Amino acid sequence: MDEEILDTEEQPGYTPRPKWQIWGAWIALLVFAAFLVMYYTNVFRGGA
């Protein structure tokens, strides 16, 4: 029982992600959305 309590106390708390990861995720999301819009535009125009 005491070992379980010690194991949980040694775990670090929440650490926020670095800013470059957050910005990279937003940029990747925007690029993906742009490609998705271009793909569906191409499909709806007949795929030519």
N, C-alpha and C positions, 0 to 999 in steps of 0.2 A: 504494500500500500504506500509506504513512504517513497519507494522508488518511482512509482507512477507520478506522484506529486512533483518530485525533483525533475523528472523528464519534461513535464509540461512547463515548469518554470524556466528551464534553460532555453526554450524555443524563443527566437526573436519575435518581436511584434511586427505589425504591418509597416512596411517600408514602401513609400510611393515610388512609382516608376520614374526613371530619368526623363527629363523633358524631351530629349532627342527621340526616345521611343514613342512618346505620345504624338509628337509632330510627324514622325515617320508613319505611324498608323493612320493618321488623318490624311496624309498625302497619298498613301497607298489606297485608302478608301475612295478618295476623289478620283484617282486614276482609274480604279476599277469601275466606278460609276460612269465615267466618261466612256470607257470602252464598251460598257453595257449599253449605253445610249446609242453609240455608233453602230453596234451590232444589231440592235432592234430596228434602228432606222434603215439599215441595209436590208434586213429581212422584210420589213413592211413595204419597201420600194420594189421588191421583186427579186432581190439578191443578184442583180446584174453587176 
